[in-house]
Amino acid sequence: MLNPNAQPCLPTEARAFARYFGPVLFSLVFVVGLVGNSSVLTILGRRRRSWRFADHYLFQLAVADLLLVLTLPFRAAQMVHGWSFGESLCKLTEGLTTMNVYTSILLLTYLSIERYFVVAKGAAPTFFVKLSHIYLTSAFFWAVGIAFSTVDLRFRTVTYVWEAMSLVCQLDLEVQDAESWKLGLQLFFFLLGFWWPVLAMVYCYLRIFIKLHQAGLLRKHLPLSLLVIIWVSFIACWAPFHSLMLVDLSQRLGYLRRHCGWEKVLDYGLLISKCLALTHCCLNPLVYALGGAKFRRELSRIFRGSRQTRPHRSVSEDFSQMTDCRALRDVDYSVMI
């Protein structure tokens, strides 16, 4: 028999908290991310002929973050009164988020591998700095990001959730064992699209730090320090959300015991960790602004309206002609940092 005093575990408190917390945070992130990433793209666009190896990938990071920034107003609106923008924007919003996560982490991983060869091995292979190779790897990274997002583009839909008493943009696999599919997909994305690249970067940076420490140059490699900060901020923002998503799906499948008190904590954790993850789209420009003297100089020129005077560069200094690690020294690592 049913207990008339029993009540279902509903995320009402977390939803009420989200109506105030989410829109305020997303509004701030939207403004900072829009201005910051637009500034990065403007600076790199003005210095297109002076690009170094890293600039190609830093430009793409800014593009991926800017695309994610543009989805934040829709997310803020959903927290207040549900999803009212149609199924197409639902698919596009979640698809862009997924694409941002995996494209960004692949770009960061590749930058880390290049630094590993330059610092730990003494020189990067020649193919790293060829423009044809850069274009090919960039296309591959974006293709992987789009491939991961196809799950959202195919199965995201707008449905009415009675617990929230509103329309919600959510994943609907429309199969009998949908929860098992969700857990399998999440585990696949978690390992292949997140933790394996993280482990690769950990290995690269450990070898780099050992090499620099042995040479007494650990504090003098500024571009590497900024790249590590960018990497750490990405992991710190997205790792909690990925981890809690696995816990939530495991609980739904019955692998973990369900308890209302624990579910309430998990609801708050998922909400806050998802918001924390989405704030990452505004952090990279802040890292450039705080640690990159070149970025601050270029930004001041833009605000002053002065025109950049580009020094004459010989043919041997052209990016497409670089074949050894001397062109990848700290001073030439990027036009921004």
BAMARSE-685466 format. One record per residue (C-alpha): residue in one letter; x, y, z. Coordinates in pm, 1 decimal, decimal comma. Last residue first. Layout:
N
<code A; xx X; yy Y; zz Z> .
...
This chain:
337
<code I; xx 5134,2; yy 3637,6; zz -2498,0> .
<code M; xx 4927,8; yy 3793,4; zz -2779,9> .
<code V; xx 5131,5; yy 3757,3; zz -3101,3> .
<code S; xx 5215,5; yy 3403,8; zz -2992,9> .
<code Y; xx 5517,0; yy 3184,3; zz -2925,1> .
<code D; xx 5768,1; yy 3425,1; zz -3075,2> .
<code V; xx 5916,3; yy 3568,7; zz -2753,7> .
<code D; xx 5897,0; yy 3230,8; zz -2582,0> .
<code R; xx 6094,0; yy 3061,3; zz -2858,7> .
<code L; xx 5908,2; yy 2890,0; zz -3140,8> .
<code A; xx 6112,7; yy 3032,1; zz -3426,4> .
<code R; xx 6423,0; yy 2870,5; zz -3278,0> .
<code C; xx 6238,7; yy 2538,5; zz -3276,7> .
<code D; xx 6309,7; yy 2458,5; zz -3639,2> .
<code T; xx 6134,9; yy 2456,8; zz -3973,1> .
<code M; xx 5959,8; yy 2791,5; zz -3999,3> .
<code Q; xx 5889,2; yy 2876,4; zz -4362,7> .
<code S; xx 5509,3; yy 2895,7; zz -4335,8> .
<code F; xx 5542,4; yy 3138,1; zz -4050,8> .
<code D; xx 5746,4; yy 3389,9; zz -4247,8> .
<code E; xx 6078,8; yy 3471,0; zz -4083,0> .
<code S; xx 6287,9; yy 3340,0; zz -4371,9> .
<code V; xx 6096,0; yy 3565,2; zz -4608,6> .
<code S; xx 6204,7; yy 3869,6; zz -4414,4> .
<code R; xx 5977,2; yy 4054,3; zz -4181,2> .
<code H; xx 5935,0; yy 4429,3; zz -4178,4> .
<code P; xx 5785,2; yy 4554,4; zz -3857,0> .
<code R; xx 5410,6; yy 4600,8; zz -3836,0> .
<code T; xx 5281,0; yy 4935,6; zz -3728,8> .
<code Q; xx 4946,5; yy 4881,8; zz -3559,9> .
<code R; xx 4702,5; yy 5166,1; zz -3614,5> .
<code S; xx 4585,4; yy 5377,1; zz -3328,2> .
<code G; xx 4219,6; yy 5376,8; zz -3228,8> .
<code R; xx 4303,5; yy 5427,9; zz -2865,5> .
<code F; xx 4079,1; yy 5135,2; zz -2771,7> .
<code I; xx 4243,4; yy 4913,3; zz -3033,8> .
<code R; xx 4591,9; yy 5020,2; zz -2934,6> .
<code S; xx 4514,7; yy 4943,5; zz -2570,4> .
<code L; xx 4406,9; yy 4592,5; zz -2669,4> .
<code E; xx 4728,8; yy 4533,6; zz -2861,8> .
<code R; xx 4936,6; yy 4633,9; zz -2560,4> .
<code R; xx 4727,3; yy 4427,6; zz -2321,1> .
<code F; xx 4758,3; yy 4122,4; zz -2546,2> .
<code K; xx 5133,2; yy 4168,8; zz -2584,0> .
<code A; xx 5178,7; yy 4189,3; zz -2207,3> .
<code G; xx 4993,1; yy 3860,4; zz -2158,3> .
<code G; xx 4934,6; yy 3758,7; zz -1798,8> .
<code L; xx 4625,9; yy 3941,9; zz -1675,9> .
<code A; xx 4467,9; yy 4021,2; zz -2014,0> .
<code Y; xx 4551,3; yy 3682,2; zz -2166,9> .
<code V; xx 4408,6; yy 3499,9; zz -1863,0> .
<code L; xx 4097,3; yy 3720,5; zz -1873,9> .
<code P; xx 4056,8; yy 3639,8; zz -2244,1> .
<code N; xx 4065,0; yy 3266,3; zz -2153,6> .
<code L; xx 3802,3; yy 3295,0; zz -1877,0> .
<code C; xx 3483,4; yy 3394,8; zz -2062,6> .
<code C; xx 3383,2; yy 3055,6; zz -2207,9> .
<code H; xx 3475,1; yy 2889,5; zz -1877,9> .
<code T; xx 3156,0; yy 3022,6; zz -1720,4> .
<code L; xx 2966,2; yy 2734,8; zz -1879,9> .
<code A; xx 3138,6; yy 2480,0; zz -1658,3> .
<code L; xx 3060,4; yy 2674,4; zz -1341,3> .
<code C; xx 2692,7; yy 2692,6; zz -1440,1> .
<code K; xx 2689,2; yy 2317,0; zz -1499,5> .
<code S; xx 2871,2; yy 2260,0; zz -1166,9> .
<code I; xx 2619,7; yy 2477,0; zz -979,8> .
<code L; xx 2314,9; yy 2299,7; zz -1120,9> .
<code L; xx 2459,4; yy 1951,3; zz -1100,5> .
<code G; xx 2570,3; yy 2005,8; zz -740,7> .
<code Y; xx 2236,6; yy 2153,4; zz -636,3> .
<code D; xx 2054,6; yy 1851,9; zz -778,3> .
<code L; xx 2311,9; yy 1615,0; zz -624,9> .
<code V; xx 2263,8; yy 1764,7; zz -279,5> .
<code K; xx 1887,6; yy 1725,0; zz -317,4> .
<code E; xx 1933,9; yy 1370,1; zz -442,2> .
<code W; xx 2144,7; yy 1287,5; zz -135,1> .
<code G; xx 1871,8; yy 1406,3; zz 99,4> .
<code C; xx 1604,5; yy 1227,3; zz -100,4> .
<code H; xx 1789,9; yy 896,8; zz -103,2> .
<code R; xx 1856,3; yy 667,5; zz -397,5> .
<code R; xx 2109,1; yy 387,3; zz -359,9> .
<code L; xx 2372,0; yy 374,2; zz -633,2> .
<code Y; xx 2383,6; yy 127,3; zz -922,1> .
<code G; xx 2010,1; yy 171,7; zz -966,9> .
<code L; xx 2012,8; yy 309,5; zz -1319,8> .
<code R; xx 1907,7; yy 653,8; zz -1197,3> .
<code Q; xx 2191,2; yy 649,2; zz -942,5> .
<code S; xx 2448,1; yy 567,9; zz -1209,8> .
<code L; xx 2306,9; yy 849,8; zz -1424,1> .
<code D; xx 2345,4; yy 1100,9; zz -1140,2> .
<code V; xx 2696,5; yy 984,6; zz -1048,9> .
<code L; xx 2806,8; yy 1004,8; zz -1412,8> .
<code M; xx 2662,9; yy 1355,0; zz -1441,1> .
<code L; xx 2838,7; yy 1448,6; zz -1117,4> .
<code S; xx 3178,4; yy 1359,2; zz -1265,7> .
<code H; xx 3121,4; yy 1543,2; zz -1592,3> .
<code F; xx 3003,2; yy 1854,1; zz -1404,6> .
<code P; xx 3294,5; yy 1852,3; zz -1160,3> .
<code A; xx 3552,1; yy 1807,5; zz -1444,1> .
<code W; xx 3427,5; yy 2099,3; zz -1658,4> .
<code C; xx 3538,8; yy 2413,7; zz -1475,1> .
<code A; xx 3854,6; yy 2284,9; zz -1306,1> .
<code I; xx 3964,9; yy 2113,9; zz -1628,0> .
<code F; xx 3924,0; yy 2430,5; zz -1834,8> .
<code S; xx 4088,8; yy 2647,8; zz -1569,8> .
<code V; xx 4384,3; yy 2408,6; zz -1549,8> .
<code W; xx 4437,6; yy 2420,1; zz -1927,5> .
<code I; xx 4422,3; yy 2799,1; zz -1949,4> .
<code I; xx 4657,9; yy 2826,2; zz -1650,9> .
<code V; xx 4895,2; yy 2576,4; zz -1815,5> .
<code L; xx 4894,4; yy 2783,1; zz -2134,5> .
<code L; xx 4972,9; yy 3094,6; zz -1933,1> .
<code S; xx 5269,7; yy 2924,3; zz -1767,0> .
<code L; xx 5391,7; yy 2789,7; zz -2101,2> .
<code P; xx 5382,0; yy 3137,6; zz -2250,2> .
<code L; xx 5579,8; yy 3271,7; zz -1950,5> .
<code H; xx 5872,8; yy 3025,8; zz -1958,5> .
<code K; xx 6110,3; yy 3204,1; zz -1721,0> .
<code R; xx 6000,7; yy 3051,1; zz -1391,4> .
<code L; xx 6088,0; yy 2691,3; zz -1485,9> .
<code L; xx 6416,8; yy 2783,1; zz -1649,9> .
<code G; xx 6664,9; yy 2616,9; zz -1411,9> .
<code A; xx 6761,1; yy 2357,0; zz -1675,1> .
<code Q; xx 6659,2; yy 2063,1; zz -1455,3> .
<code H; xx 6340,9; yy 2244,0; zz -1362,3> .
<code L; xx 6263,1; yy 2312,2; zz -1727,9> .
<code K; xx 6299,2; yy 1944,7; zz -1819,0> .
<code I; xx 6099,5; yy 1821,1; zz -1520,4> .
<code F; xx 5829,0; yy 2079,4; zz -1590,7> .
<code I; xx 5803,5; yy 1971,1; zz -1954,1> .
<code R; xx 5781,5; yy 1600,9; zz -1866,7> .
<code L; xx 5506,0; yy 1671,9; zz -1615,6> .
<code Y; xx 5336,0; yy 1898,8; zz -1866,8> .
<code C; xx 5318,5; yy 1634,2; zz -2137,5> .
<code Y; xx 5198,5; yy 1358,0; zz -1903,1> .
<code V; xx 4924,8; yy 1576,4; zz -1757,7> .
<code M; xx 4819,8; yy 1677,7; zz -2108,6> .
<code A; xx 4779,2; yy 1314,1; zz -2216,5> .
<code L; xx 4585,2; yy 1239,6; zz -1897,2> .
<code V; xx 4348,7; yy 1527,7; zz -1972,0> .
<code P; xx 4302,0; yy 1406,6; zz -2330,8> .
<code W; xx 4201,2; yy 1067,1; zz -2188,4> .
<code W; xx 3975,5; yy 1228,6; zz -1930,8> .
<code F; xx 3760,7; yy 1442,4; zz -2160,1> .
<code G; xx 3642,5; yy 1327,9; zz -2501,6> .
<code L; xx 3733,7; yy 960,8; zz -2491,1> .
<code L; xx 3663,7; yy 894,8; zz -2124,6> .
<code F; xx 3370,5; yy 1120,8; zz -2033,3> .
<code F; xx 3224,4; yy 1110,7; zz -2383,8> .
<code F; xx 3206,5; yy 730,7; zz -2371,5> .
<code L; xx 3079,1; yy 732,4; zz -2012,8> .
<code Q; xx 2810,9; yy 985,4; zz -2104,2> .
<code L; xx 2708,6; yy 782,6; zz -2408,0> .
<code G; xx 2686,2; yy 461,4; zz -2205,7> .
<code L; xx 2497,5; yy 628,1; zz -1921,3> .
<code K; xx 2252,5; yy 787,8; zz -2161,4> .
<code W; xx 2203,4; yy 459,2; zz -2346,3> .
<code S; xx 2135,5; yy 280,1; zz -2019,1> .
<code E; xx 1883,3; yy 550,0; zz -1926,3> .
<code A; xx 1707,3; yy 512,3; zz -2260,2> .
<code D; xx 1652,1; yy 136,7; zz -2218,0> .
<code Q; xx 1315,1; yy 127,7; zz -2392,7> .
<code V; xx 1413,0; yy 378,0; zz -2658,8> .
<code E; xx 1300,8; yy 732,8; zz -2726,6> .
<code L; xx 1648,3; yy 884,9; zz -2681,9> .
<code D; xx 1511,9; yy 1206,0; zz -2528,9> .
<code L; xx 1780,4; yy 1452,5; zz -2418,6> .
<code Q; xx 1639,1; yy 1773,9; zz -2273,6> .
<code C; xx 1510,6; yy 2121,4; zz -2355,8> .
<code V; xx 1241,0; yy 2177,4; zz -2092,9> .
<code L; xx 882,8; yy 2304,8; zz -2119,6> .
<code S; xx 727,7; yy 2400,5; zz -1788,5> .
<code M; xx 560,4; yy 2262,1; zz -1475,2> .
<code A; xx 905,6; yy 2177,5; zz -1335,5> .
<code E; xx 789,7; yy 1844,9; zz -1194,4> .
<code W; xx 546,0; yy 1810,6; zz -1485,9> .
<code V; xx 818,9; yy 1820,6; zz -1746,2> .
<code Y; xx 683,0; yy 1925,1; zz -2086,6> .
<code T; xx 913,5; yy 1824,0; zz -2367,7> .
<code V; xx 1146,5; yy 2006,2; zz -2605,2> .
<code T; xx 1383,0; yy 1774,1; zz -2790,5> .
<code R; xx 1747,3; yy 1675,0; zz -2805,5> .
<code F; xx 1793,6; yy 1339,6; zz -2979,6> .
<code R; xx 1948,8; yy 1414,7; zz -3318,2> .
<code L; xx 2131,7; yy 1744,0; zz -3274,2> .
<code D; xx 2228,1; yy 1647,5; zz -2920,2> .
<code V; xx 2373,6; yy 1312,8; zz -3030,4> .
<code T; xx 2531,1; yy 1488,5; zz -3329,5> .
<code S; xx 2734,8; yy 1705,6; zz -3090,0> .
<code F; xx 3010,7; yy 1445,9; zz -3052,8> .
<code A; xx 3053,6; yy 1435,1; zz -3431,0> .
<code I; xx 3064,8; yy 1816,2; zz -3446,1> .
<code G; xx 3348,7; yy 1821,4; zz -3193,1> .
<code V; xx 3534,3; yy 1548,4; zz -3383,3> .
<code A; xx 3493,5; yy 1742,4; zz -3708,7> .
<code W; xx 3620,8; yy 2056,3; zz -3537,0> .
<code F; xx 3934,8; yy 1873,6; zz -3426,0> .
<code F; xx 3988,4; yy 1720,1; zz -3771,7> .
<code A; xx 3952,0; yy 2054,4; zz -3950,9> .
<code S; xx 4211,6; yy 2203,8; zz -3716,1> .
<code T; xx 4446,5; yy 1910,5; zz -3776,0> .
<code L; xx 4423,6; yy 1957,1; zz -4152,3> .
<code Y; xx 4463,3; yy 2335,0; zz -4142,2> .
<code I; xx 4769,2; yy 2306,5; zz -3918,7> .
<code H; xx 4919,3; yy 2034,8; zz -4140,0> .
<code S; xx 4877,7; yy 2248,0; zz -4451,8> .
<code L; xx 5025,2; yy 2544,9; zz -4267,3> .
<code K; xx 5342,2; yy 2354,5; zz -4186,0> .
<code V; xx 5454,1; yy 2416,5; zz -3829,1> .
<code F; xx 5383,8; yy 2072,3; zz -3682,8> .
<code F; xx 5514,4; yy 1893,8; zz -3995,0> .
<code T; xx 5870,4; yy 1986,9; zz -3903,4> .
<code P; xx 5870,4; yy 1781,6; zz -3584,9> .
<code A; xx 5904,8; yy 1999,7; zz -3274,8> .
<code A; xx 6248,0; yy 2055,0; zz -3128,7> .
<code G; xx 6437,6; yy 2003,2; zz -2801,4> .
<code K; xx 6252,8; yy 1692,7; zz -2683,4> .
<code A; xx 6120,3; yy 1827,7; zz -2352,2> .
<code V; xx 6072,1; yy 2190,8; zz -2454,5> .
<code V; xx 5974,6; yy 2182,3; zz -2822,8> .
<code F; xx 5823,5; yy 1831,6; zz -2828,1> .
<code Y; xx 5622,4; yy 1887,1; zz -2511,2> .
<code R; xx 5513,7; yy 2232,7; zz -2625,9> .
<code E; xx 5363,4; yy 2074,8; zz -2940,1> .
<code I; xx 5188,1; yy 1809,6; zz -2730,7> .
<code S; xx 5041,2; yy 2078,3; zz -2504,5> .
<code L; xx 4910,3; yy 2277,6; zz -2800,7> .
<code Y; xx 4750,5; yy 1956,9; zz -2928,9> .
<code T; xx 4584,3; yy 1888,7; zz -2595,7> .
<code L; xx 4449,9; yy 2243,8; zz -2576,3> .
<code L; xx 4296,9; yy 2211,5; zz -2923,2> .
<code L; xx 4148,4; yy 1873,2; zz -2833,7> .
<code I; xx 4003,8; yy 2015,1; zz -2510,8> .
<code S; xx 3846,9; yy 2306,1; zz -2695,6> .
<code T; xx 3689,3; yy 2094,1; zz -2970,0> .
<code Y; xx 3546,7; yy 1857,4; zz -2709,6> .
<code V; xx 3383,7; yy 2111,2; zz -2483,0> .
<code N; xx 3279,6; yy 2360,9; zz -2752,6> .
<code M; xx 3109,5; yy 2091,7; zz -2964,3> .
<code T; xx 2902,5; yy 1981,2; zz -2665,7> .
<code T; xx 2790,9; yy 2337,7; zz -2595,3> .
<code L; xx 2719,1; yy 2407,0; zz -2961,4> .
<code G; xx 2500,9; yy 2095,4; zz -2978,3> .
<code E; xx 2310,8; yy 2196,8; zz -2666,1> .
<code T; xx 2219,9; yy 2535,2; zz -2813,6> .
<code L; xx 2156,8; yy 2402,0; zz -3164,7> .
<code K; xx 1923,7; yy 2124,0; zz -3052,5> .
<code C; xx 1716,4; yy 2357,3; zz -2835,8> .
<code L; xx 1726,8; yy 2624,6; zz -3106,1> .
<code S; xx 1565,0; yy 2377,2; zz -3347,3> .
<code E; xx 1313,2; yy 2253,4; zz -3088,2> .
<code G; xx 1146,9; yy 2586,3; zz -3027,7> .
<code F; xx 1244,6; yy 2896,5; zz -2834,8> .
<code S; xx 1013,2; yy 2871,5; zz -2532,4> .
<code W; xx 1218,3; yy 2664,0; zz -2290,3> .
<code G; xx 1113,5; yy 2719,7; zz -1931,0> .
<code H; xx 1018,6; yy 3039,3; zz -1747,7> .
<code V; xx 1320,1; yy 3154,7; zz -1545,7> .
<code M; xx 1578,7; yy 2881,5; zz -1598,2> .
<code Q; xx 1492,3; yy 2864,0; zz -1966,7> .
<code A; xx 1560,9; yy 3237,8; zz -2006,4> .
<code A; xx 1910,3; yy 3200,4; zz -1861,8> .
<code R; xx 1983,0; yy 2912,9; zz -2098,2> .
<code F; xx 1868,3; yy 3116,2; zz -2398,6> .
<code P; xx 2083,7; yy 3411,8; zz -2291,9> .
<code L; xx 2384,3; yy 3176,3; zz -2255,5> .
<code T; xx 2384,9; yy 3036,1; zz -2610,0> .
<code L; xx 2588,3; yy 3323,4; zz -2760,2> .
<code V; xx 2868,6; yy 3261,1; zz -2510,1> .
<code L; xx 2908,4; yy 2906,3; zz -2644,8> .
<code L; xx 2974,5; yy 3036,3; zz -2996,8> .
<code L; xx 3221,9; yy 3285,1; zz -2849,7> .
<code D; xx 3405,6; yy 3006,5; zz -2667,6> .
<code A; xx 3447,5; yy 2801,3; zz -2986,2> .
<code V; xx 3568,6; yy 3107,5; zz -3180,7> .
<code A; xx 3811,7; yy 3202,6; zz -2902,4> .
<code L; xx 3954,1; yy 2850,4; zz -2894,7> .
<code Q; xx 3989,5; yy 2866,8; zz -3273,6> .
<code F; xx 4197,3; yy 3183,7; zz -3251,2> .
<code L; xx 4413,1; yy 3025,3; zz -2980,4> .
<code Y; xx 4469,2; yy 2734,3; zz -3221,1> .
<code H; xx 4602,5; yy 2940,4; zz -3510,2> .
<code D; xx 4784,3; yy 3169,4; zz -3268,6> .
<code A; xx 4985,1; yy 2883,3; zz -3121,0> .
<code F; xx 5194,9; yy 2826,8; zz -3434,6> .
<code R; xx 5279,2; yy 3191,9; zz -3491,1> .
<code W; xx 5064,4; yy 3455,5; zz -3655,6> .
<code S; xx 5226,4; yy 3773,4; zz -3786,9> .
<code R; xx 5024,3; yy 3796,1; zz -4109,4> .
<code R; xx 4696,2; yy 3774,1; zz -3915,7> .
<code R; xx 4785,7; yy 4054,4; zz -3675,4> .
<code R; xx 4462,8; yy 4252,7; zz -3708,6> .
<code G; xx 4258,2; yy 3931,6; zz -3701,1> .
<code L; xx 4442,0; yy 3812,4; zz -3392,0> .
<code I; xx 4358,3; yy 4134,0; zz -3213,2> .
<code T; xx 3996,2; yy 4131,4; zz -3328,9> .
<code L; xx 3945,9; yy 3764,7; zz -3242,0> .
<code V; xx 4085,5; yy 3818,7; zz -2893,1> .
<code S; xx 3874,2; yy 4132,9; zz -2845,2> .
<code S; xx 3560,7; yy 3945,7; zz -2953,3> .
<code N; xx 3649,7; yy 3677,1; zz -2700,9> .
<code G; xx 3672,9; yy 3929,3; zz -2419,0> .
<code V; xx 3371,4; yy 4147,8; zz -2503,3> .
<code L; xx 3134,3; yy 3854,6; zz -2556,5> .
<code G; xx 3274,9; yy 3653,8; zz -2267,8> .
<code V; xx 3257,1; yy 3940,5; zz -2018,5> .
<code V; xx 2901,2; yy 4035,7; zz -2120,6> .
<code F; xx 2774,1; yy 3677,0; zz -2140,3> .
<code V; xx 2949,8; yy 3573,5; zz -1818,2> .
<code L; xx 2775,4; yy 3852,8; zz -1627,1> .
<code S; xx 2436,1; yy 3769,4; zz -1773,9> .
<code F; xx 2497,4; yy 3399,6; zz -1716,3> .
<code L; xx 2565,5; yy 3454,1; zz -1346,7> .
<code V; xx 2255,2; yy 3666,8; zz -1287,7> .
<code P; xx 2034,5; yy 3439,6; zz -1499,8> .
<code G; xx 2153,8; yy 3122,5; zz -1322,3> .
<code F; xx 2137,6; yy 3225,8; zz -956,7> .
<code Y; xx 1783,8; yy 3361,8; zz -947,0> .
<code R; xx 1577,8; yy 3100,9; zz -1131,9> .
<code A; xx 1835,0; yy 2834,8; zz -1040,0> .
<code F; xx 1755,2; yy 2862,3; zz -668,8> .
<code A; xx 1389,1; yy 2788,0; zz -738,0> .
<code R; xx 1490,3; yy 2490,7; zz -952,6> .
<code A; xx 1719,3; yy 2360,5; zz -677,3> .
<code E; xx 1440,9; yy 2392,1; zz -420,8> .
<code T; xx 1188,5; yy 2215,1; zz -645,0> .
<code P; xx 1416,1; yy 1922,3; zz -733,3> .
<code L; xx 1142,2; yy 1669,0; zz -647,3> .
<code C; xx 1187,8; yy 1363,4; zz -429,0> .
<code P; xx 836,7; yy 1221,7; zz -422,4> .
<code Q; xx 623,4; yy 1264,9; zz -109,7> .
<code A; xx 523,9; yy 1000,9; zz 141,3> .
<code N; xx 244,3; yy 1091,2; zz 383,3> .
<code P; xx -16,6; yy 885,9; zz 197,8> .
<code N; xx 203,6; yy 576,0; zz 222,7> .
<code L; xx 108,2; yy 354,6; zz -66,4> .
<code M; xx 0,0; yy 0,0; zz 0,0> .
